[in-house]
Amino acid sequence: MNATEVIRIQHLHKSFGKNIVLNDFSVSLRQGESLAVLGKSGSGKSVLIKCIIGLMAPDSGQINVLGYEVPELKQAALDQLRVKVGFLFQSNALYDSMTVRENLEFPLRRHRFSKTKAEVDAMVHEALSAVGLAHTAEMMPSELSGGMRKRIALARTLILKPEIILYDEPTTGLDPITGGEISRLMVSVQKQYNTSSMVISHDLNCVSLVANRVVLLLDGRCYAEGTLTELSESKDIRVREFFHPIHGKERFE
């Protein structure tokens, strides 16, 4: 594994019965990079990210994250790795019965962090401040808008100070303005926390704002790779069809 790579996936295969979802998929994420995996709904993007974090086992192939071969890890080692790898669920996965503060404290308790109350309070405040919602600590998720819940979910990820953040469709269900705000927040968080990011999405607006590099997941494999502009200008008809009715670079200028 290259020293600048924090994730390396090689020859990944995953099927559900006769449905082949990932078919010899390979990709890497470099340190400090924001990589977007772009694909249509149902193309296998969420399956990929669940395999990376160990929520789903691949049929074959290698997944190396921060030097660890994920499919080979026992549960205890996998839990330790997840401290370093934040995962923002598409659904946010907030606990409705807990306050915002309690939602943020949950991963600290789950991973048995030995912190004083004052230290935990400071961590909660820092994470909430990073997403612009320091005033919401005692609120319930039901009192928050969709965009605010997404920010809280990101704050809960940030509280563990991860080295990598995996985003699963971070703007799904949000209006374009709120989606843009979340995308810009993702860029800000990456700079502030010096994280590496992998963004699973089919939202071209989000990808255009956050990604340094883009791979196109098609037919279960890494079909094309480059900047978003490079892919949008590709002469490959299958790549160009993905951007239809957006033509060439005019969409991104």
For each residue, the residues with C-beta under 8 A, 3 or more apart:
1: 5 8 64 67
2: 5 8 28
3:
4: 30 31
5: 1 2 8 28 29 30 31 64
6: 29 30 31 65 66 163 164 196
7: 27 28 29 52 63 64 65 66 164 196 198
8: 1 2 5 28 29 62 63 64
9: 12 25 26 27 28 48 52 61 62 63 64
10: 26 61 62 64
11: 24 25 26 60 61 62
12: 9 22 24 25 26 48 51 58 60 61 62 63
13: 20 22 23 24 25 58 59 60 61
14: 20 21 22 44 47 51 56 58 59
15: 18 19 20 21 59
16: 19 21
17:
18: 15
19: 15 16
20: 13 14 15 23 220
21: 14 15 16 44 47 220
22: 12 13 14 25 44 47 48 51 58 61 220 221
23: 13 20 219 220 221
24: 11 12 13 61 220 221
25: 9 11 12 13 22 44 48 61 217 220 221 222
26: 9 10 11 12 221 222
27: 7 9 35 37 215 222 225
28: 2 5 7 8 9
29: 5 6 7 8 33 35 164 196 197 198
30: 4 5 6 33 35 196
31: 4 5 6 196
32: 194 196
33: 29 30 196 197 212 213
34: 186 187 190 196 197 198 199 210 211 212 213
35: 27 29 30 197 198 199 211 212 213 214 215
36: 198 199 200 201 206 207 210 211 213 214 215 228
37: 27 45 48 49 198 199 200 201 214 215 217
38: 201 202 204 207 214 215 216 217 231 242
39: 43 44 45 202 216 217 218
40: 43 202 242
41: 202
42:
43: 39 40 217 218 220
44: 14 21 22 25 39 47 48 217 220
45: 37 39 48 49 168 169 200 201 202 217
46: 49 50 90 168 169 200
47: 14 21 22 44 50 51 56
48: 9 12 22 25 37 44 45 51 52 200 217
49: 37 45 46 52 53 87 166 168 198 200
50: 46 47 53 55 56
51: 12 14 22 47 48 54 55 56 57 58 63 70
52: 7 9 48 49 63 65 70 85 166 198
53: 49 50 70 82 85 87 166
54: 51 57 70 71 73 78 81 82
55: 50 51
56: 14 47 50 51
57: 51 54 71
58: 12 13 14 22 51 61 63 71
59: 13 14 15
60: 11 12 13
61: 9 10 11 12 13 22 24 25 58
62: 8 9 10 11 12 69 71
63: 7 8 9 12 51 52 58 69 70 71
64: 1 5 7 8 9 10 67 68 69 70
65: 6 7 52 68 70 81 85 164
66: 6 7 81 84 85 163 164
67: 1 64
68: 64 65 73 77 81
69: 62 63 64 72 73
70: 51 52 53 54 63 64 65 73 78 81
71: 54 57 58 62 63
72: 69
73: 54 68 69 70 77 78 81
74: 77 78
75: 78 79
76: 79 80
77: 68 73 74 80 81
78: 54 70 73 74 75 81 82
79: 75 76 82 83 111
80: 76 77 83 84
81: 54 65 66 68 70 73 77 78 84 85
82: 53 54 78 79 85 87 111
83: 79 80 111 160 162
84: 66 80 81 160 162 163 164
85: 52 53 65 66 81 82 162 163 164 165 166
86: 157 158 160 162 164 165 166 195
87: 49 53 82 157 165 166 168
88: 92 150 153 154 157 165 166 167 168 170
89: 92 93 153 168
90: 46 168 169 170 172
91:
92: 88 89 149 150 152 153
93: 89 153
94: 98 103 141 149 152 153 156
95: 98 102 103 106 141
96: 140 141 142
97:
98: 94 95 102 103 106 140 141
99: 102 103 137 138 139 140
100: 103 104 128 133 136 137 138 139 140 141 144 152
101: 104 105 124 137 138
102: 95 98 99 105 106
103: 94 95 98 99 100 106 141 152 156
104: 100 101 107 108 123 124 127 128 137 152 155 156 159
105: 101 102 108 109 120 124
106: 95 98 102 103 109 110 156
107: 104 110 111 156 159 160
108: 104 105 111 113 115 120 123 159 160
109: 105 106 112 113
110: 106 107
111: 79 82 83 107 108 160
112: 109
113: 108 109
114:
115: 108 119 120 123
116: 119 120
117: 120 121
118: 121 122
119: 115 116 122 123
120: 105 108 115 116 117 123 124
121: 117 118 124 125
122: 118 119 125 126
123: 104 108 115 119 120 126 127 159
124: 101 104 105 120 121 127 128 137 159
125: 121 122 128 129 134 137
126: 122 123 129 130 159
127: 104 123 124 130 131 155 156 158 159
128: 100 104 124 125 131 133 134 136 137 152 155
129: 125 126 132 133 134
130: 126 127 155 158 189 192 193
131: 127 128 151 152 154 155 158 185 189
132: 129 151 185
133: 100 128 129 136 148 151 152 155
134: 125 128 129 137
135:
136: 100 128 133 139 144 148 152
137: 99 100 101 104 124 125 128 134
138: 99 100 101
139: 99 100 136 143 144
140: 96 98 99 100 143 144
141: 94 95 96 98 100 103 144 149 152
142: 96
143: 139 140
144: 100 136 139 140 141 148 149 152
145: 148 149 178
146: 149 150 173 174 178
147: 150 151 174 178 181 182
148: 133 136 144 145 151 152
149: 92 94 141 144 145 146 152 153
150: 88 92 146 147 153 154 170 174 178 182
151: 131 132 133 147 148 154 155 182 185
152: 92 94 100 103 104 128 131 133 136 141 144 148 149 155 156
153: 88 89 92 93 94 149 150 156 157
154: 88 131 150 151 157 158 185 186 189
155: 104 127 128 130 131 133 151 152 158 159
156: 94 103 104 106 107 127 152 153 159
157: 86 87 88 153 154 160 162 165
158: 86 127 130 131 154 155 161 162 189 193
159: 104 107 108 123 124 126 127 155 156
160: 83 84 86 107 108 111 157
161: 158 193
162: 83 84 85 86 157 158 165 193 195
163: 6 66 84 85 195 196
164: 6 7 29 65 66 84 85 86 195 196 197 198
165: 85 86 87 88 157 162 189 190 195 196 197 198
166: 49 52 53 85 86 87 88 197 198 200
167: 88 170 186 197 198 199 200 201
168: 45 46 49 87 88 89 90 200
169: 45 46 90 172 200 201 202 203
170: 88 90 150 167 182 183 186 199 201 206
171: 174 178 179 182 183 201 203 205 206
172: 90 169 203
173: 146
174: 146 147 150 171 178 179 182
175: 178 179
176: 179 180 205
177: 180 181
178: 145 146 147 150 171 174 175 181 182
179: 171 174 175 176 182 183 203 205 206
180: 176 177 183 184 205 209
181: 147 177 178 184 185
182: 147 150 151 170 171 174 178 179 185 186 206
183: 170 171 179 180 186 187 205 206 209 210
184: 180 181 187 188 209
185: 131 132 151 154 181 182 188 189
186: 34 154 167 170 182 183 189 190 197 199 209 210
187: 34 183 184 190 191 209 210
188: 184 185 191 192
189: 130 131 154 158 165 185 186 192 193 195
190: 34 165 186 187 193 194 195 196 197 210
191: 187 188 194
192: 130 188 189
193: 130 158 161 162 189 190
194: 32 190 191
195: 86 162 163 164 165 189 190
196: 6 7 29 30 31 32 33 34 163 164 165 190
197: 29 33 34 35 164 165 166 167 186 190 210
198: 7 29 34 35 36 37 49 52 164 165 166 167
199: 34 35 36 37 167 170 186 206 207 210 211
200: 36 37 45 46 48 49 166 167 168 169
201: 36 37 38 45 167 169 170 171 206 207
202: 38 39 40 41 45 169
203: 169 171 172 179 206 207
204: 38 207 208 228 243 246 251
205: 171 176 179 180 183 208 209
206: 36 170 171 179 182 183 199 201 203 209 210
207: 36 38 199 201 203 204 210 211 214 228
208: 204 205 211 228 252
209: 180 183 184 186 187 205 206
210: 34 36 183 186 187 190 197 199 206 207
211: 34 35 36 199 207 208 214 227 228
212: 33 34 35 227
213: 33 34 35 36 225 226 227
214: 35 36 37 38 207 211 225 226 227 228 231
215: 27 35 36 37 38 222 224 225
216: 38 39 222 223 224 225 231 239 242
217: 25 37 38 39 43 44 45 48 220 221 222 223
218: 39 43 221 223 224 238 242
219: 23 223
220: 20 21 22 23 24 25 43 44 217
221: 22 23 24 25 26 217 218
222: 25 26 27 215 216 217 225
223: 216 217 218 219 238 239
224: 215 216 218 231 234 236 239
225: 27 213 214 215 216 222
226: 213 214 230 231 234
227: 211 212 213 214 230 231
228: 36 204 207 208 211 214 231 232 252
229: 232 233 249 252
230: 226 227 233 234
231: 38 214 216 224 226 227 228 234 239 242 243
232: 228 229 240 243 246 248 249 251 252
233: 229 230 248 249
234: 224 226 230 231 239 240
235: 240
236: 224 239 240
237: 240 241
238: 218 223 241 242
239: 216 223 224 231 234 236 242 243
240: 232 234 235 236 237 243 244
241: 237 238 244
242: 38 40 216 218 231 238 239
243: 204 231 232 239 240 246 247 251
244: 240 241 247
245:
246: 204 232 243 251
247: 243 244 250 251
248: 232 233 251
249: 229 232 233 252 253
250: 247 253
251: 204 232 243 246 247 248
252: 208 228 229 232 249
253: 249 250
